[in-house]
């Protein structure tokens, strides 16, 4: 699964490096409001492209989910294997991730 807060020119690169059958969730557009992706990458990678907006979820549902998530974090009920990289290093990071164990990637400006 890829959760994309960046979009723009970054999206095609992320899609090209996605595992076949991945779900690609488009959440934000910090790197640009538009992106040029091809149908070929969607078909070859068998990607599912999903748009997400918190505004479609009622406020009470969001509050409840956040409280539950915060409670789990406080209780130490989950861990996430993360790798952080800068946007300018994203190409090198994609290649690095191909050779190692699957990790969640956090991209920063």
Secondary structure, DSSP 8 states (H G I E B T S, - for coil): -EEES-BTTHHHHHHHTS-TT-EEEE---TTBS-----HHHHHHTT-EEEE--GGGS-HHHHHHHHHHHHHHHHTT-----EEEEEGGGHHHHHHHHHHS---EEEEE-
